[in-house]
Amino acid sequence: MVAGAGLGLLGMFPPSEIRAQSPTAMKCHATGNISIDDRIAGCTVIIESASATTQMVVLTRFRRAWFNLQKGEVDRALEDYDQLIEHDPTNTRAYICRAAALARKGEIDAALRDYAKVTELDPKNVEAYLGRAWDYMAKGDPDSAIANYDQALKIHPENVQAYLGRSSAHIAKAETDIAIADCEKAIQISPERQHGYFCRGAAYRDKDDIDHAISDFKRAAELSPTNLQIQAELAAAYSRRGDIETSLAGLDQAIRSCPDGSALYRARGIARLQSGRYQEAIDDLNRASEVRPKDAYAQLWIDLARRRSGQQGELAERTKQLDMSKWPGPIIRFFLGDVTFDGLLAAADDSNPLKRKAQLCEANFYAAELALAGNEQETARRLLQVSVDSCPRHFVEWPAAHAELRGLGAGGLP
């Protein structure tokens, strides 16, 4: 939404002005099957042309930035946004786009400064409050996120995105009943769309009301049959209820619809592993790894499945191309025996409280899985209980920890 801003302004230019450009330049704005590199080259010709109007150059910089973002060239996109702002320090659209690009780089504080500039220039700019709320969530500050969603809703009381976002912030604070109320407002505004039902299903899931969660995920799936995230969440909800066969059937159907969905193969592999179907689990997890070779979590699950089935591990060879300094690299190093458990916990620490909680959850859970694979049941039971007590409930590790505890005779989900 934000990064593509400016693309819809093409209609403000008369066709004659576009047709007058060179064949290379026309590729910037033309429709059809044109490579991103050719589009960028065309935009560059226009920007550097002495005959291009100021208005055309502004639009073209937005377009070139968008194409560079599609390539993953965030710094190049930022150069165009910088130029737009230098040319016109009151261009709120450029500030919003630059903020989104900065957030994509992880420069959240810089993004927040840009959003602050927008609200200074235009105090009723709902998009700025929504973007700022998103970034506060990324910083692990749901209270500030809620304050910005509140402000957006004061300006636009029927803004579905604000209700959905505020719901997520309340879920992060474990305020599930308030989150459900926001989801229901989104459903009231847009009952024909899946977003509100998916939102409410997620809140019910975190409230451990799995039957209501399944009902909402099913309704969301009816409204958006091709949405693979909904299918995956519905399967996970069935699995959490202990209905592994229905969960697997749902994942089978989703994979038939999207044979290249790595997350679906990973989810089915984990479900098969938990049901003792080790070779089928390995096959699924290998497929997930083929689709996304840099999926470190798939490699961890492959290693666990191989250990459970008595096969030789291949983790060291399979992870040679991964950056072990980035999470979950420390977990892989722990599996390989390169760091101690205390070292793993130290690596999981982070100044961002949400990130720290997530990483500590994963550190304890995967250490428990490794202990299980080594038949260290007491250690596994202790670490699984820590996972149950500390993991965010939308993480796959939370229901997986419950399932493992059930298998150890230590309880689990009711």
C-alpha positions as CSV (number, residue, x, y, z in Angstrom):
1,M,0.0,0.0,0.0
2,V,2.6,2.6,1.1
3,A,5.6,1.5,-1.0
4,G,3.6,1.6,-4.2
5,A,2.3,5.1,-3.6
6,G,2.4,7.3,-6.7
7,L,1.7,4.4,-9.2
8,G,-1.9,5.3,-9.4
9,L,-1.1,8.9,-10.4
10,L,-0.2,7.9,-13.9
11,G,-3.6,9.1,-15.2
12,M,-2.8,12.7,-14.4
13,F,-0.5,12.8,-17.4
14,P,-1.9,13.1,-20.9
15,P,-1.1,10.1,-23.2
16,S,0.7,12.4,-25.6
17,E,3.3,13.3,-22.9
18,I,4.0,9.6,-22.3
19,R,4.0,8.6,-26.0
20,A,6.5,11.4,-26.6
21,Q,9.1,9.6,-24.5
22,S,11.8,7.4,-26.0
23,P,11.1,3.6,-26.3
24,T,13.4,3.0,-23.3
25,A,11.7,5.7,-21.2
26,M,8.2,4.4,-22.1
27,K,9.0,1.1,-20.3
28,C,8.8,2.9,-17.0
29,H,5.1,3.6,-17.3
30,A,4.0,1.0,-19.9
31,T,1.8,-1.9,-19.1
32,G,2.6,-5.5,-20.1
33,N,5.4,-8.0,-19.5
34,I,8.4,-5.7,-19.0
35,S,11.2,-6.7,-16.6
36,I,11.8,-4.7,-13.5
37,D,15.3,-3.8,-14.7
38,D,14.0,-2.4,-18.0
39,R,11.4,-0.4,-16.1
40,I,14.0,1.0,-13.8
41,A,16.2,1.9,-16.8
42,G,13.2,3.6,-18.4
43,C,12.4,5.6,-15.3
44,T,16.1,6.7,-15.1
45,V,15.9,8.1,-18.6
46,I,12.9,10.2,-17.7
47,I,14.4,11.5,-14.5
48,E,17.6,12.5,-16.2
49,S,15.8,14.0,-19.2
50,A,16.0,17.8,-19.5
51,S,12.6,17.9,-21.1
52,A,10.6,16.0,-18.4
53,T,8.3,18.2,-16.4
54,T,8.8,18.5,-12.6
55,Q,5.5,16.7,-12.1
56,M,6.5,13.8,-14.3
57,V,9.9,13.5,-12.5
58,V,8.1,13.3,-9.2
59,L,5.9,10.6,-10.3
60,T,8.7,8.7,-11.9
61,R,10.9,8.8,-8.8
62,F,8.0,7.2,-6.9
63,R,7.7,4.5,-9.6
64,R,11.5,3.9,-9.7
65,A,11.6,3.6,-5.9
66,W,8.7,1.1,-6.0
67,F,10.5,-1.0,-8.7
68,N,13.7,-1.0,-6.6
69,L,11.8,-2.2,-3.6
70,Q,10.4,-5.0,-5.6
71,K,14.0,-6.0,-6.4
72,G,15.0,-5.7,-2.7
73,E,17.1,-2.6,-3.4
74,V,15.9,-0.7,-0.5
75,D,18.8,1.8,-0.4
76,R,18.2,2.8,-4.0
77,A,14.6,3.4,-3.2
78,L,15.6,5.5,-0.3
79,E,17.7,7.6,-2.6
80,D,14.7,8.6,-4.6
81,Y,12.6,9.3,-1.5
82,D,15.4,11.5,-0.2
83,Q,15.4,13.4,-3.4
84,L,11.7,13.9,-3.4
85,I,11.8,15.2,0.2
86,E,14.8,17.5,-0.6
87,H,12.8,18.9,-3.6
88,D,9.6,19.3,-1.5
89,P,10.0,19.1,2.3
90,T,6.1,19.1,2.6
91,N,5.6,16.0,0.4
92,T,3.8,13.8,3.0
93,R,3.6,10.9,0.5
94,A,7.4,10.8,0.2
95,Y,7.8,10.8,4.0
96,I,5.3,7.9,4.3
97,C,7.0,5.9,1.6
98,R,10.4,6.5,3.1
99,A,9.2,5.5,6.5
100,A,8.0,2.2,5.1
101,A,11.3,1.6,3.4
102,L,13.3,2.5,6.5
103,A,11.2,0.1,8.6
104,R,11.9,-2.6,6.0
105,K,15.6,-2.1,6.7
106,G,15.0,-2.3,10.4
107,E,15.6,1.4,11.0
108,I,12.4,1.8,13.1
109,D,13.4,5.0,14.9
110,A,14.1,6.8,11.6
111,A,10.8,5.6,10.3
112,L,9.0,6.9,13.3
113,R,10.6,10.3,12.8
114,D,9.3,10.4,9.2
115,Y,5.8,9.5,10.4
116,A,6.0,12.3,13.1
117,K,6.9,14.7,10.3
118,V,3.8,13.6,8.4
119,T,1.5,14.1,11.4
120,E,3.1,17.6,11.9
121,L,2.3,18.5,8.3
122,D,-1.1,16.8,8.2
123,P,-2.5,16.0,11.7
124,K,-5.4,14.0,10.2
125,N,-3.2,11.7,8.1
126,V,-4.6,8.3,9.1
127,E,-2.0,6.4,7.1
128,A,0.8,7.9,9.2
129,Y,-0.8,6.8,12.5
130,L,-1.3,3.3,11.1
131,G,2.3,3.1,9.9
132,R,3.5,4.4,13.2
133,A,1.4,1.9,15.2
134,W,2.9,-0.9,13.1
135,D,6.4,0.3,13.8
136,Y,5.7,0.6,17.6
137,M,4.6,-3.0,17.5
138,A,7.9,-3.9,15.8
139,K,9.7,-2.1,18.7
140,G,7.8,-4.2,21.2
141,D,5.7,-1.3,22.4
142,P,2.0,-2.3,22.1
143,D,0.8,0.5,24.3
144,S,2.2,3.2,21.9
145,A,0.8,1.2,19.0
146,I,-2.7,1.2,20.6
147,A,-2.4,5.0,21.2
148,N,-1.8,5.5,17.5
149,Y,-4.6,3.1,16.4
150,D,-6.9,5.1,18.7
151,Q,-5.8,8.3,17.0
152,A,-6.5,6.8,13.6
153,L,-10.0,5.7,14.7
154,K,-10.8,9.2,16.0
155,I,-10.2,10.5,12.5
156,H,-11.7,7.5,10.6
157,P,-14.0,5.5,12.9
158,E,-14.8,2.9,10.3
159,N,-11.1,2.0,9.5
160,V,-11.0,-1.8,9.4
161,Q,-7.2,-1.8,9.3
162,A,-7.0,0.1,12.6
163,Y,-9.4,-2.3,14.4
164,L,-7.4,-5.3,13.1
165,G,-4.1,-3.8,14.1
166,R,-5.3,-2.7,17.5
167,S,-6.6,-6.2,18.1
168,S,-3.1,-7.6,17.4
169,A,-1.7,-5.1,19.9
170,H,-4.2,-6.2,22.6
171,I,-3.3,-9.8,21.9
172,A,0.3,-8.9,22.5
173,K,-0.7,-7.7,25.9
174,A,-2.8,-10.8,26.5
175,E,-6.0,-8.7,26.5
176,T,-7.9,-11.2,24.3
177,D,-11.4,-10.1,25.2
178,I,-10.6,-6.5,24.1
179,A,-9.0,-7.9,21.0
180,I,-12.1,-9.9,20.2
181,A,-14.2,-6.8,20.5
182,D,-12.0,-5.0,17.9
183,C,-12.3,-8.0,15.5
184,E,-16.0,-8.0,15.9
185,K,-16.1,-4.3,14.9
186,A,-14.1,-5.2,11.8
187,I,-16.6,-7.9,11.0
188,Q,-19.5,-5.5,11.5
189,I,-17.9,-3.0,9.1
190,S,-16.9,-5.6,6.4
191,P,-18.8,-8.8,7.0
192,E,-18.1,-9.9,3.4
193,R,-14.3,-10.0,3.9
194,Q,-12.2,-12.6,5.7
195,H,-10.0,-10.3,7.8
196,G,-12.3,-9.8,10.8
197,Y,-13.0,-13.5,11.1
198,F,-9.4,-14.4,10.9
199,C,-8.6,-11.7,13.5
200,R,-11.2,-13.1,15.9
201,G,-10.1,-16.7,15.3
202,A,-6.6,-15.7,16.3
203,A,-7.8,-14.1,19.4
204,Y,-10.0,-17.1,20.3
205,R,-6.9,-19.3,19.6
206,D,-4.9,-17.3,22.1
207,K,-7.7,-17.5,24.6
208,D,-7.6,-21.3,24.3
209,D,-11.2,-21.3,22.9
210,I,-10.3,-23.6,20.1
211,D,-13.8,-24.5,19.0
212,H,-14.7,-20.8,18.4
213,A,-11.3,-20.3,16.7
214,I,-12.0,-23.2,14.3
215,S,-15.4,-21.8,13.5
216,D,-13.9,-18.4,12.6
217,F,-11.0,-19.8,10.6
218,K,-13.5,-21.9,8.7
219,R,-15.6,-18.8,7.9
220,A,-12.5,-16.9,6.8
221,A,-11.5,-19.8,4.6
222,E,-15.0,-19.8,3.0
223,L,-14.6,-16.1,2.2
224,S,-11.0,-16.5,0.9
225,P,-10.5,-20.1,-0.3
226,T,-7.1,-19.5,-1.8
227,N,-5.6,-17.8,1.4
228,L,-3.0,-20.3,2.5
229,Q,-2.3,-18.5,5.8
230,I,-6.0,-19.1,6.8
231,Q,-5.7,-22.8,5.7
232,A,-2.5,-23.2,7.8
233,E,-4.1,-21.6,10.9
234,L,-7.2,-23.8,10.5
235,A,-5.0,-26.9,10.3
236,A,-3.0,-25.8,13.3
237,A,-6.2,-25.2,15.3
238,Y,-7.4,-28.8,14.5
239,S,-4.0,-30.0,15.6
240,R,-4.2,-28.1,18.8
241,R,-7.6,-29.7,19.5
242,G,-5.9,-33.1,19.1
243,D,-7.5,-33.8,15.7
244,I,-4.3,-34.6,13.8
245,E,-6.1,-36.4,11.0
246,T,-8.4,-33.4,10.2
247,S,-5.3,-31.1,10.4
248,L,-3.4,-33.2,8.0
249,A,-6.3,-33.5,5.6
250,G,-6.6,-29.7,5.6
251,L,-2.9,-29.3,4.9
252,D,-3.1,-31.9,2.1
253,Q,-5.8,-29.8,0.5
254,A,-3.9,-26.6,0.9
255,I,-0.7,-28.2,-0.6
256,R,-2.7,-29.4,-3.6
257,S,-3.7,-25.8,-4.2
258,C,-0.2,-24.5,-3.7
259,P,2.4,-27.1,-4.4
260,D,5.2,-24.6,-3.8
261,G,4.1,-23.4,-0.3
262,S,7.1,-24.1,1.9
263,A,5.3,-23.1,5.1
264,L,2.6,-25.6,4.3
265,Y,5.1,-28.4,3.9
266,R,6.8,-27.4,7.1
267,A,3.5,-27.4,9.0
268,R,2.5,-30.8,7.6
269,G,6.0,-32.2,8.4
270,I,5.7,-31.1,12.0
271,A,2.3,-32.6,12.3
272,R,3.5,-35.9,10.9
273,L,6.5,-35.8,13.2
274,Q,4.3,-35.4,16.2
275,S,2.1,-38.3,15.1
276,G,5.2,-40.6,14.7
277,R,5.3,-40.6,10.9
278,Y,9.0,-39.9,10.8
279,Q,9.8,-40.6,7.1
280,E,6.8,-38.8,5.8
281,A,7.8,-35.9,8.1
282,I,11.3,-35.9,6.7
283,D,9.9,-35.9,3.1
284,D,7.7,-32.9,3.8
285,L,10.5,-31.0,5.6
286,N,12.9,-31.7,2.8
287,R,10.4,-30.3,0.4
288,A,10.0,-27.2,2.5
289,S,13.8,-26.8,2.4
290,E,13.9,-27.3,-1.4
291,V,11.4,-24.5,-1.9
292,R,13.1,-22.2,0.6
293,P,16.8,-23.3,1.0
294,K,17.5,-20.7,3.6
295,D,14.6,-21.7,5.9
296,A,16.7,-22.5,9.0
297,Y,13.6,-23.7,11.0
298,A,13.0,-26.4,8.3
299,Q,16.6,-27.6,8.8
300,L,16.1,-27.8,12.6
301,W,12.9,-29.9,12.2
302,I,14.6,-32.1,9.6
303,D,17.4,-32.8,12.1
304,L,14.9,-33.6,14.8
305,A,12.9,-35.9,12.6
306,R,16.1,-37.7,11.5
307,R,17.2,-38.1,15.2
308,R,13.7,-39.4,16.1
309,S,13.9,-42.0,13.3
310,G,17.4,-43.1,14.3
311,Q,19.0,-41.6,11.1
312,Q,22.3,-39.8,11.0
313,G,22.1,-36.1,11.2
314,E,23.1,-33.8,8.3
315,L,22.7,-30.5,10.0
316,A,26.3,-29.3,9.7
317,E,26.4,-29.8,5.9
318,R,22.9,-28.5,5.3
319,T,23.4,-25.2,7.1
320,K,26.8,-24.2,5.7
321,Q,25.2,-21.4,3.7
322,L,23.3,-19.9,6.6
323,D,24.4,-16.9,8.7
324,M,24.9,-18.4,12.1
325,S,25.1,-14.9,13.7
326,K,21.4,-14.3,12.9
327,W,18.6,-16.0,14.8
328,P,17.9,-19.0,14.8
329,G,21.6,-19.6,14.0
330,P,22.5,-19.9,17.7
331,I,19.9,-22.8,18.0
332,I,21.6,-24.6,15.1
333,R,25.0,-24.1,16.8
334,F,23.5,-25.5,20.0
335,F,22.3,-28.6,18.1
336,L,25.8,-29.0,16.6
337,G,27.3,-28.7,20.1
338,D,29.1,-25.5,19.4
339,V,27.5,-23.5,22.2
340,T,26.2,-24.5,25.6
341,F,22.6,-24.0,26.7
342,D,23.6,-21.0,28.8
343,G,25.2,-19.6,25.7
344,L,22.0,-20.2,23.7
345,L,20.0,-18.3,26.3
346,A,22.5,-15.4,26.2
347,A,22.2,-15.3,22.4
348,A,18.4,-15.2,22.7
349,D,18.4,-12.1,24.9
350,D,17.4,-8.8,23.1
351,S,16.6,-5.2,24.0
352,N,13.3,-5.6,22.2
353,P,11.0,-7.3,24.7
354,L,8.8,-9.0,22.0
355,K,11.9,-10.3,20.2
356,R,13.4,-11.5,23.5
357,K,10.3,-13.4,24.4
358,A,10.1,-15.0,21.0
359,Q,13.7,-16.1,21.0
360,L,13.7,-17.4,24.6
361,C,10.6,-19.4,23.7
362,E,12.3,-21.0,20.8
363,A,15.6,-21.6,22.7
364,N,13.8,-23.5,25.4
365,F,11.5,-25.4,23.0
366,Y,14.2,-26.6,20.6
367,A,16.5,-27.5,23.5
368,A,13.6,-29.6,24.9
369,E,13.2,-31.3,21.5
370,L,16.9,-32.0,21.4
371,A,16.7,-33.5,24.9
372,L,13.7,-35.7,23.8
373,A,15.6,-36.9,20.8
374,G,18.4,-37.9,23.2
375,N,15.9,-39.6,25.6
376,E,16.6,-37.0,28.3
377,Q,13.0,-37.0,29.4
378,E,13.3,-35.0,32.7
379,T,15.3,-32.2,31.0
380,A,12.8,-32.2,28.1
381,R,9.8,-32.1,30.5
382,R,11.3,-29.1,32.4
383,L,12.1,-27.1,29.3
384,L,8.7,-27.9,27.6
385,Q,7.0,-26.6,30.7
386,V,9.0,-23.4,30.4
387,S,7.9,-23.2,26.7
388,V,4.3,-23.6,27.6
389,D,4.6,-20.9,30.3
390,S,6.5,-18.4,28.1
391,C,5.8,-18.9,24.4
392,P,3.5,-16.6,22.5
393,R,0.4,-18.6,21.8
394,H,0.4,-18.0,18.1
395,F,3.8,-19.6,17.8
396,V,3.9,-23.2,16.5
397,E,6.1,-24.0,19.5
398,W,3.4,-23.4,22.0
399,P,0.9,-26.1,21.0
400,A,3.8,-28.4,20.0
401,A,5.2,-28.1,23.6
402,H,1.7,-29.1,24.9
403,A,1.6,-32.1,22.6
404,E,5.0,-33.2,23.7
405,L,4.0,-32.9,27.4
406,R,0.9,-35.0,26.7
407,G,3.2,-37.6,25.2
408,L,5.3,-37.6,28.3
409,G,2.2,-38.0,30.5
410,A,2.6,-34.4,31.8
411,G,-0.7,-32.9,30.7
412,G,-1.1,-30.4,27.9
413,L,-3.9,-28.6,26.4
414,P,-7.3,-29.3,28.0
